[in-house]
Amino acid sequence: MNNVGLLYVGAVLFVNGLMLLGRVPARSAAVLNLFVGALQCVVPTVMLIQNAGDPTAVLAASGLYLFGFTYLYVGVVNLAGLEPEGLGWFSLFVSGAAVVYSILSFTVSGDPVFGVIWLSWAVLWFLFFLVLGLRREELTRFTGWAVTLLSLPTCAVPAFLALTGTYQTSGALALGWAIGLAALLLIAKLLSPGPRQMPVAAGAAYR
């Protein structure tokens, strides 16, 4: 069930990346953020109810709320025209939590590929913190490209693989994913050579 939610996380991340690049209006992106945010709160709640007391299910569900609360926060901030700093500092918490989930993927879950994916999410959310929480607006364009380029490989692709029963994980595959995602971050850097100032509403809309 969590893979269904992950599929739509890829969609909303893609839209939010385009929003940071000035391609999608903040209020327009807010609607999808609310939809996906609600989904990412309902799915883990159902998982907890159906698998009460199962530590593995609880661990899997707990990480989904990070996405759900983020997207709901983005939707409300964009529609209400609120300042983005609160969202930025929440993103710092999410980034730290993502590092922990990455370690757990490597050590507890035995899924090194998702360990790499969690690390990539930690990087993205730390960028959100820098741009929204600390107002490092010169990083907006790089962040927009990073989110746009990583949205599908880190969310939609593994979700489709899992939904079709073709997802595989190993140390060698994790290394391949790490190299690929690092290459995408390099491309994002090359596509954003100059600073781009960002209006407050668009910054809040980010994630």
C-alpha positions in Angstrom: 0.0 0.0 0.0 2.8 2.4 0.8 4.0 2.1 -2.8 0.8 3.6 -4.0 1.5 6.7 -2.0 5.1 6.8 -3.1 3.9 6.9 -6.8 2.0 10.1 -6.2 4.8 11.6 -4.1 6.8 11.4 -7.3 4.1 13.4 -9.1 3.9 16.1 -6.4 7.7 16.4 -6.2 7.8 16.9 -9.9 5.2 19.6 -9.9 6.9 21.3 -6.9 10.2 21.3 -8.7 8.6 23.0 -11.7 7.1 25.5 -9.3 10.5 26.4 -7.9 11.6 26.9 -11.5 8.7 29.3 -12.1 6.9 27.0 -14.4 3.9 26.3 -12.1 2.1 28.9 -10.0 2.3 28.3 -6.3 -1.5 28.3 -5.7 -2.0 25.8 -8.6 0.6 23.5 -7.1 -1.0 23.8 -3.6 -4.0 21.7 -4.7 -2.0 18.6 -5.6 0.1 19.0 -2.4 -3.1 18.9 -0.3 -4.3 15.8 -2.2 -1.1 13.9 -1.9 -0.5 15.1 1.7 -3.9 13.7 2.7 -3.1 10.4 0.9 0.2 10.2 2.7 -1.5 10.6 6.1 -4.4 8.2 5.3 -2.2 5.3 3.9 0.1 5.0 7.0 -2.8 5.3 9.3 -4.5 2.4 7.6 -1.3 0.4 7.7 -1.0 0.9 11.4 -4.6 -0.2 12.0 -4.2 -3.3 9.8 -0.9 -4.3 11.3 -1.2 -3.2 14.9 1.8 -4.2 16.9 4.0 -5.2 13.9 7.3 -3.3 14.4 8.1 -3.6 10.7 4.8 -2.1 9.6 5.1 0.6 12.3 8.5 1.5 11.0 7.3 1.6 7.4 4.3 3.7 8.2 6.1 6.2 10.4 8.3 7.5 7.5 5.2 8.2 5.3 3.9 10.8 7.7 7.0 12.9 7.0 5.8 13.3 3.4 2.1 13.7 4.4 2.8 16.6 6.8 5.2 18.2 4.4 2.8 18.4 1.5 -0.2 19.4 3.7 2.1 22.2 5.1 3.0 23.3 1.6 -0.6 23.4 0.4 -1.8 25.4 3.4 1.2 27.8 3.2 0.7 28.5 -0.5 -3.1 28.9 -0.4 -3.0 31.1 2.8 0.1 33.1 1.7 2.0 32.4 4.9 5.7 33.0 5.5 7.8 29.9 4.5 10.2 29.8 7.5 8.2 27.3 9.5 8.1 24.9 6.6 11.8 25.4 6.1 12.7 24.5 9.7 10.3 21.5 9.5 12.2 20.4 6.4 15.4 20.4 8.5 13.7 17.9 10.9 12.6 15.8 7.9 16.1 15.8 6.5 17.6 14.5 9.8 14.9 11.9 10.1 15.6 10.8 6.5 19.2 10.1 7.4 18.0 7.9 10.3 15.6 6.0 7.9 18.5 5.6 5.5 20.6 4.0 8.2 17.7 1.7 9.2 17.3 0.7 5.6 20.9 -0.4 5.4 21.0 -2.1 8.8 17.6 -3.2 9.8 15.5 -3.6 6.6 18.3 -4.9 4.5 17.4 -2.7 1.6 20.5 -0.7 0.5 18.8 0.7 -2.5 16.2 2.5 -0.4 19.0 3.5 2.0 20.4 5.5 -1.0 17.0 6.8 -1.8 16.4 8.0 1.7 19.8 9.8 1.6 18.7 11.6 -1.6 15.5 12.7 0.1 17.6 14.0 3.0 19.6 16.1 0.6 16.4 17.5 -1.0 14.8 18.4 2.3 18.0 20.0 3.5 17.9 22.2 0.4 14.3 23.1 1.3 15.6 24.1 4.7 18.3 26.3 3.2 16.0 28.1 0.7 12.9 28.4 3.0 14.2 28.4 6.5 17.4 30.4 6.0 16.2 32.3 2.8 19.2 31.2 0.7 17.3 32.2 -2.4 20.3 31.9 -4.6 19.9 28.2 -4.2 16.3 28.2 -5.5 17.1 27.3 -9.1 19.4 24.5 -8.2 16.9 23.1 -5.7 14.2 23.3 -8.4 16.2 21.3 -10.9 17.3 18.9 -8.2 13.7 18.2 -7.1 12.5 17.9 -10.7 15.2 15.5 -11.8 15.2 13.3 -8.7 11.4 13.2 -8.2 10.7 10.3 -10.6 13.9 8.2 -10.0 13.5 8.3 -6.2 9.7 7.9 -6.0 7.7 6.9 -9.1 10.3 4.4 -10.5 10.8 2.4 -7.3 7.0 2.5 -6.7 6.3 1.1 -10.2 9.0 -1.6 -9.7 7.5 -2.6 -6.4 3.9 -2.6 -7.6 4.9 -4.8 -10.5 7.0 -7.2 -8.3 10.2 -6.3 -10.1 11.9 -4.3 -7.4 15.3 -5.7 -6.4 17.9 -4.5 -3.9 21.6 -5.3 -3.3 24.8 -3.6 -2.5 25.8 -3.4 -6.2 22.4 -2.1 -7.2 22.6 0.5 -4.5 25.9 1.7 -5.8 24.4 2.1 -9.2 21.5 4.1 -7.8 23.9 6.3 -5.9 26.0 7.0 -9.0 22.9 7.8 -11.0 21.3 10.1 -8.4 24.7 11.9 -7.9 24.9 12.4 -11.7 21.4 14.0 -11.7 22.4 16.4 -8.9 25.5 17.3 -11.0 23.2 18.0 -14.0 20.9 20.1 -11.7 24.0 22.2 -10.8 25.0 22.6 -14.4 21.4 23.7 -15.3 21.4 26.4 -12.6 24.6 28.5 -13.1 23.2 31.8 -11.8 21.1 32.8 -8.8 17.4 33.1 -9.1 15.4 35.2 -6.7 12.2 33.7 -5.5 9.0 35.4 -4.3 7.9 34.3 -0.8 4.8 32.6 -2.0 6.6 30.5 -4.4 9.2 29.6 -1.8 6.6 28.5 0.6 5.0 26.4 -2.1 8.0 24.4 -2.6 7.3 21.3 -0.9 
